[in-house]
Amino acid sequence: MESLSFLQTIAEPYDLGAVIKYLRSRKEMSSRALAAEIGASSSYVSKIESGQVPSADKFVRIMDALDCSSLEVQFLLELLRK
């Protein structure tokens, strides 16, 4: 697992979508596959990765689908607060 400092470098300036896209690519998952896992369209995933904030339910589903650690989830929640 990468250190949180690495995630912070790709998150500047606090871009949740960029981090989600990175985590998806780290898992070698297409946006279409992530969409299917979370019960959404691939255009919804694209919007999230472009800056739209996901609903709480979809956020949890995304974190689960991407096998995020508790530290990664905590980091992403901090991004949502900014």
C-alpha beads as a LAMMPS data file, in Angstrom:
LAMMPS data file: protein, C-alpha beads

82 atoms
81 bonds

1 atom types
1 bond types

-500.0 500.0 xlo xhi
-500.0 500.0 ylo yhi
-500.0 500.0 zlo zhi

Masses

1 110.0

Atoms # bond

1 1 1 0.000 0.000 0.000
2 1 1 1.260 3.451 -0.880
3 1 1 1.857 5.909 1.882
4 1 1 -0.725 8.584 2.456
5 1 1 1.881 11.174 1.538
6 1 1 1.870 9.763 -1.999
7 1 1 -1.916 10.077 -2.169
8 1 1 -1.586 13.654 -0.915
9 1 1 0.741 14.518 -3.796
10 1 1 -1.781 13.371 -6.389
11 1 1 -4.646 14.984 -4.497
12 1 1 -3.418 18.555 -4.767
13 1 1 -5.390 20.743 -4.726
14 1 1 -7.693 18.346 -2.879
15 1 1 -9.151 16.634 -5.913
16 1 1 -11.240 13.683 -4.774
17 1 1 -11.928 12.632 -8.367
18 1 1 -8.239 12.371 -9.233
19 1 1 -7.605 10.168 -6.215
20 1 1 -10.558 7.911 -7.043
21 1 1 -9.311 7.617 -10.631
22 1 1 -5.824 6.730 -9.375
23 1 1 -7.194 4.111 -6.962
24 1 1 -9.299 2.616 -9.764
25 1 1 -6.308 2.428 -12.112
26 1 1 -4.163 0.970 -9.325
27 1 1 -6.653 -1.887 -9.162
28 1 1 -6.575 -2.148 -12.980
29 1 1 -10.330 -1.603 -13.095
30 1 1 -12.089 0.136 -15.967
31 1 1 -14.602 2.872 -15.275
32 1 1 -17.240 0.584 -16.743
33 1 1 -16.325 -2.190 -14.290
34 1 1 -16.402 0.230 -11.349
35 1 1 -19.771 1.519 -12.509
36 1 1 -21.153 -2.024 -12.592
37 1 1 -19.770 -2.717 -9.082
38 1 1 -21.432 0.356 -7.585
39 1 1 -24.693 0.150 -9.534
40 1 1 -24.167 3.280 -11.611
41 1 1 -23.458 4.272 -15.190
42 1 1 -19.962 4.744 -16.548
43 1 1 -20.855 8.402 -17.187
44 1 1 -21.555 8.761 -13.437
45 1 1 -18.072 7.402 -12.656
46 1 1 -16.612 9.817 -15.203
47 1 1 -18.405 12.715 -13.511
48 1 1 -17.059 11.631 -10.106
49 1 1 -13.531 11.436 -11.488
50 1 1 -14.022 14.898 -13.013
51 1 1 -14.996 16.500 -9.729
52 1 1 -18.631 15.748 -8.936
53 1 1 -19.013 14.676 -5.316
54 1 1 -20.631 11.231 -5.017
55 1 1 -23.585 10.567 -2.760
56 1 1 -22.699 9.023 0.600
57 1 1 -24.049 5.653 -0.557
58 1 1 -22.016 5.693 -3.770
59 1 1 -18.912 6.875 -1.902
60 1 1 -19.123 3.835 0.384
61 1 1 -19.683 1.548 -2.598
62 1 1 -16.714 3.050 -4.450
63 1 1 -14.437 2.594 -1.431
64 1 1 -15.569 -1.011 -1.090
65 1 1 -15.171 -1.754 -4.819
66 1 1 -11.655 -0.290 -4.802
67 1 1 -10.654 -2.241 -1.668
68 1 1 -9.596 0.954 0.091
69 1 1 -7.905 0.677 3.444
70 1 1 -9.360 2.514 6.424
71 1 1 -6.526 5.056 6.148
72 1 1 -7.359 5.696 2.492
73 1 1 -11.043 6.135 3.321
74 1 1 -10.148 8.541 6.124
75 1 1 -7.924 10.526 3.742
76 1 1 -10.688 10.727 1.132
77 1 1 -13.211 11.834 3.743
78 1 1 -10.828 14.643 4.647
79 1 1 -10.786 15.690 0.977
80 1 1 -14.583 15.879 1.043
81 1 1 -14.438 18.272 3.983
82 1 1 -12.237 20.780 2.145

Bonds

1 1 1 2
2 1 2 3
3 1 3 4
4 1 4 5
5 1 5 6
6 1 6 7
7 1 7 8
8 1 8 9
9 1 9 10
10 1 10 11
11 1 11 12
12 1 12 13
13 1 13 14
14 1 14 15
15 1 15 16
16 1 16 17
17 1 17 18
18 1 18 19
19 1 19 20
20 1 20 21
21 1 21 22
22 1 22 23
23 1 23 24
24 1 24 25
25 1 25 26
26 1 26 27
27 1 27 28
28 1 28 29
29 1 29 30
30 1 30 31
31 1 31 32
32 1 32 33
33 1 33 34
34 1 34 35
35 1 35 36
36 1 36 37
37 1 37 38
38 1 38 39
39 1 39 40
40 1 40 41
41 1 41 42
42 1 42 43
43 1 43 44
44 1 44 45
45 1 45 46
46 1 46 47
47 1 47 48
48 1 48 49
49 1 49 50
50 1 50 51
51 1 51 52
52 1 52 53
53 1 53 54
54 1 54 55
55 1 55 56
56 1 56 57
57 1 57 58
58 1 58 59
59 1 59 60
60 1 60 61
61 1 61 62
62 1 62 63
63 1 63 64
64 1 64 65
65 1 65 66
66 1 66 67
67 1 67 68
68 1 68 69
69 1 69 70
70 1 70 71
71 1 71 72
72 1 72 73
73 1 73 74
74 1 74 75
75 1 75 76
76 1 76 77
77 1 77 78
78 1 78 79
79 1 79 80
80 1 80 81
81 1 81 82
